[in-house]
Amino acid sequence: MTGMLAGKAALITGGGGGIGRATALAFAREGARLAIADANTEAAEETVRLVNAAGAQAMSLGGDVTESDAVQAMIKTTVATYGRLDCAFNNAGIAGFQVDAAGKKTHEWADESFDRMIAVNLRGVWLCMKHELPQMIAQGGGSIVNTGSVAGLVGLRTSSAYVAAKHGVLGLTKTAALEYASDNIRVNAVCPGYIETKMTEDTMRRRGEELMALVPFHRMGKPEEIAEMVAWLASDRASYVSGACYNVDGGYMAV
């Protein structure tokens, strides 16, 4: 059976682990050719090895999503290698503990911590779209999926800049969906709940029991469960879906 992404060229940022790596493997299973970008080049290369071992084609890219020239280079390299860019999963992101803000209320965030969070989690998504969209316009279409969060839909204590960034990602997603529909470009977001990744380890260590009581499934999600949604959104099976923000959260937002 032909995969739903057969022959498509895809770029995944933050592809070195967690949701990004799981999505790379799902895309590979569905027949995509992959460019895996991550600030941790060794992690990106490990994902490429896993994809290649699964019988698909992939290459690794370094680069900082907060730097416009680096993002532009990612897209240029992908297109130079595969001839086009059909799908982009703008997934690179950081958590509060990575900017020394774990457990801090809004007034306790340092200026530098807030700025770094916005730079990676919001500006980075915008920069990726800024350079992906012209290529997709030129080739006649494409599909972009941005990583949002349930934090883009509600407030979360001690996560102010993360929440602000993810609300912004959903706003960018909806606006771009409107602007580029006539160019045959679909733009959507996936909104994970609490997922088993390195990014959630600190939060779960501090508040895991409290948070799982709020999830109807009473468990964390797996990266692979997010990957399945992303793969569908990137594929032509979601051909009439744009501007949508899909929760994959074990029912968290239904409470």
N, C-alpha and C positions, 0 to 999 in steps of 0.2 A: 504493500500500500504506500502511495506517495504521501510524504509528510506535508502538513499544511503550510510549511515555510520552504518547501523545496525550491532550490535555486535562488533564493533570496539572499542578499548581502545585508548583514546586520552588524551594528556597532553596539556594544554594551559597555557603559562606564561603570566603575566600581565592580568590575567583573572578577576580581581576585578572590572573592569569598562570599559566603552568605547567600543572600538573594541573587546577587549578580552571577555567582558561579552556578547556582542551581538553574538560573534562567539560561545561561550559556549551554548547559547540558540539555535542557528541554528544547532549545532552539536547534541544537545539533541533532537531536533525535528526530526533529521535524524537518530536517534537510537544509537548514540555513548554513551559509558560509559566514564565519564570524571574525570580527575584530574585537579583541578583549582589551579594554583600557583599564588601567588602575595605577594610582600613584605608587603602589607597591609593585614594582615590575616583576619581582620573583613570584608574587602571588598570581599575577596575570599569566606568567609563563606556566605555572602549575595548572591553571585552568585550561590553558591551551593544550597541555599534555593530556589532560583528562578528555578533552573534546576529541583530540586526534586519536586517542586510544579507543574512543567510541566509534571511530570510523568516519568522522566528519572533518571538515577543514577549518582551521582557525589560525590566527596570528595574534601576537601580543603587542600592545602599545603602552608606552609610558605616558606621562603627561599629567599636568595639574589642571583640573576643570575650572579653576579660578583664573587661569591665564588664557586670554583670547587667542594668542598665537599658538599655544599648545593645543587648544581645542581645534583650531583650524587645521593644524597639522594632522590630528587624528582623522578628521574627515577626508583630507586629501590623500592620506596613506590608504585608507579604506577603499576609496574610489579608484586610486591608482592600481590597487591589487585586484579588486573585484569588478571594477567597471561601473559601479553604481552603489547607491545606499538606499536599500528598500525599507529597512527597519532600524530604528534607534531606540534603545532603552537607556534613558538618562537616569541612572540609578546611583551614581556616586554620592555619598553623604557621610556625615559624621554625627556622633552623639554628644551629649553634654559632657560626659566624663573625658572626652578627647579634647575639650577646651577648658578643662578645670572648672566645670560648672555643675558637676553632679550634685543634686539635692539642693541647689541654690534657688531662692525665690527671686522674683524679678529685680528687685533693687540690689540684690547681692551679686548679680552678674558683673564681671569686669567688662569695661568697654571693649577690650581686645577679644574677649571670649565671645561677646555678642557679634562683633564684626566678623570674626572668623566663621561662626556658624552661618551667618547670612551669606558670606562669600562662597562657601562650599555648597550649602543646601539650597540656596535660592539663585544667587548669581550664576553658579555653576550650571544649573539647569537652563537658565536663560541663555548663557553663552553657547551651550550645546545646541539648543534650538536655533540660535542666531546663525550658526554655521551649517547646521543640517538642512534647514529649510531651503536655502538657495539651491542646493544640490537636488533636493527632491522636486522643487519647482522645475528645474531645468530638465529633469528626466521624466516628468509627467506624473509624479505622485509618490506617495510613501506613507509610512505609518510611524508615529512617534508615541512612545509610552514613557511617561515620567513617573518616578517613584514619589508618591505623596505619602500619606500616613493618616491614621485616624486622628493624629494630632493636627491635621489640616482641616478637620471638621469640627473639632471641639477644643476647649481649653484643657491643658494638663498641668497640674501643679509642678513646680520646679523645672519647667521646660520652656520658659518664655520665648527664647530666641528660636528654639527648635520649632515650637508651635507657630511662631510668626513666619518662619521660613516655609513650612509646609502649607500654611494657608496661602502664602504667595505662590507656591508651585501650582496649587489648584487654580488660582486665578490666572496664571500664565497659560495653563493648559486650556482652560475654557476660552480665553481670548484668542489664542492661536488657532483653536478649532474653528472659530468663527471666521478668522481672517484668511485661512488657507483652504477652506472647503472647496472653493472654486478651482483650486490647483490640484484637487484630488489627493489632498494630504489629510490624513486623520490624526488627531492629537488627543490622547486619553491619558488618564492617570490610574495607577493602582494604589490603593490605600491599605497597607498592611496594618494589622493590629500588633499584638505582642508576638514576635517571631523568634525562634531559637537561633540567634546569631551572636557574634561577639559584641555587637552594639547594644544588646539588651542585657548582657550579663550583669553589669553594675546595677541597673535598675531592679532586676529580678532578685539580686542578692539583698538589696535594701528593702524592697516592697513587694516581692513576688507573691506572697500569700494574699496580701490585700488586693493586688491587681487581678489575680486569677479568680477571685471571688466575684469580679465584675464581668467575667467572660462566661457566657452561657455554656460553652463547651468545657469550661474548667480545665483548659490546657493551653499551652502556647502553640502557635502554628509552626509549621516547618517551612523552610525556604522553598522547598519544592511545591508547596501549595500556592505560594505567590507566583512561582514560575509558570504554572499552568495558566493562570489568568493572563499573565504578560504575553505568553506565546499566542493565546487566542486573540488578544487585542491587536497584536502585531500582524496577524494573518488576515487573509482575505475573507475568512469566515466571519470576521467582524466588520464587513464592508459598509454597514450602515450605522456604525458606532463611532461617534466623535464627540468630544467635549464632555465625556463621561468620566466619573471618578468612582471606581469600583472598590467597595470595601471587601477585604479578605481578612476577617477579624474574629471568626468564631462566634459571631452574633453580638460583639461588643457594642456596636452602634445601635442595635435594636433595643437595648435596655432603656 
